[in-house]
């Protein structure tokens, strides 16, 4: 699914037939199961189609079938773990105000151990971001919380001394958001940020 495309909800007054709604919800549930298990490559697409479970249209159903066709064509895709399996790193990215109904942004992150992904998520943010910097900053905060949990888990699972206290690097492509994470001073564009969003500053 093209990340630049905007999928519109049903028009006002439309009510999905029961049969369409049931098969749509069932199919999206199956796609979520695959996505949460091993198929992080469909995370964005599944996140989009899941927003219309309450009142899907035929156009939404076509998108679901398109994802299923993609899975069938890529059934041999697999996660491969190579390299240094003590090297935990993360990547985070966010769009800005792409939801046509709420204007909320969507954040995603993925963490890998060596060459293989071990944890990923893509969700709509809980509040409206007023800028790309704010959207990216909120995404960084969520990724930082996951990094702390993963590092704690690895410290418990790996033999003592095999993982160590090294920092987990989280890569982000927004210079403004990275500057805010490192700078403890308040800026005019960030003074309205929620307190929990500044959690990442303590972890940089």
N, C-alpha and C positions, 0 to 999 in steps of 0.2 A: 504494500500500500504506500502510495506517495505521501511522505510526511508533510508536503506542502499543500496537499489537498484538504479542503474543508468539507467535512461530512455534515450535512444539515439534519436536524431532527425532523420528525413528522410535522406536517402543516397543522395549524390550529384546527381543531374539530375532528381530526383523523383518529380513529380507534382501530387498532390492529385486530384482525380476526383471531379468535382463540387458537386455531390450528397453527397459524403463522407464529404467534407469540410463543407457544409451547415448543415448537421445533427450533425456533431461534434461540430461546433460553437454553435448551438442551445442548445445542451445537456450541454455543458460546461457553458453556460449562466444560465441555470436552476440550475446547481450545485452551481454556485457562489451565486445565490439568496438564496438558502438554507443555504449555509455556512455563508453568511453575516447576515442572520436572526437569526438562533439558532444553526446551526450545526457546531460548531467550531472544532468538531472531524474530519471533512473531510478537514480542511484548508490546510494541507500539500499536500494531494492528488490532490485537486483542483488546488493548485498552480503549481503543476508539469504538469498536463494535459493541463492547460491553455497556456503553453508555445508553444504548437504545433498547435494552432488554425489556423495559416496561411497555414500550409502544413502537415496535419495529415496523418498518415498511418493506416492500419488496426490494427496494434499492439497498437497504441495509442487509437483507438476506443475501443478495448477490455478492456483497462484500464478504460475508461469512463464508460462502461457498468458494470464493476466490482464495481465501486463506487456506481452506481445506485442500484445494487443488495444489497450492504451493507446498503444503506438507506432504502430499502424496508424491510430488516430484522431487522432494528433498528428503525422502525417508531414510537415506543412508547418511545424512549429516550426523556427526557425533562430536562430543567434547573430547579433546585430547589433552592430557596433562603431561607436559614435558618441561625440561629446564629445572630451575631451582624452585622446588616446591615449598621453600621457606619464604619466597618473595611474594608477599601480599601487596597488591596495588589496586587502586580503584579509579574509575572514570565516571564523571558526572556531567550531565548536560540538561538544559531546559529550553523549551520554547517560550514564547511570550504571548499571552492572551489569545491563544489559538482556539479556545472553545467558543463557538459562536453564540451559545446561550448564556454562559456565565462569565466569559472573558477571563477565566482562570487559566493559568499556565500549567504545563505538564513537565514534571521532572523525572529523570531517569538516572539510574546508576548501575554499574556492574563492577564486581570485584573478582579478580583472578588470582589464582595461586599457580605460579609458573605460567604456563600457556593456557590453562583451562579456567573458564569462568566457574565460580562456586556460589555466587550470590548475585541476584539482580532484581531490579524493581523498576516499574514505570507507573506513576500515578499522577492524577490531577491534584494540584496543590489545594490546600484547604481554604485559602483566601486569595483575593485578587492581588497580583503584584503590579505596582505602578510603573515599573521599568524593567528592562531586560536584566539590569544589574540585580534588582531585588529578586527576580525569578531565579536567577542563577545562584544567588546567595542562599536562598531558601533551599534549593536543591543540594548545595554543598553541606548545609546543616544536616539534612536527612542522611546524606552519604557518610558524614562523619560519625553519626550515631551507629550506623551499621558497621563501620570500620572498628569502632571500639568493641562491639559485641563479637565480631569475627576474631579480632586479635585475642580477646579473652578466651574464646573457644580454642584457638590454636595453641595458646599457652597451656591449656589443660590437656589437649590431645597429644601433642608432640612430646617426645622425650625431653626431660629437663635440659635446657641449654641449647636445644636444636632450633628454637625459634628466636628467643632473645628479646631484648627491649627495643629493637630498632623501630623507627617511626614508619607508619604506613603512608605512602604517598597517594594522594587523591588528585588526579589530573582534571583541570577545568579549563575551558577555552575562553573565559570572560575575564579580561584583565581588571575591570572595575570591581567585580565580585572578589577576586583574589586580593586586591588592595584593601578592600573593606575587611576581609577576614584577618589580615595582618595588622591593620591599624586600629588601635583601641579608641581613637577619638571619634566623636560624632560628626557626621557630615549633614548638610542640609537635605541631601537626598536619602539619608538613612535614619534620620532621627525618629521616623514613624514606625520603624521596624519593630516587630514584636520581640519581647525579651528573649523568648526561646530561640529566636533566629540567631541571636548573637552567641549561642552556645559554641559555635565553631571557633570563635576567637580564643576560647580557653584551651582549644586542642591544637592550635597552630604552633 
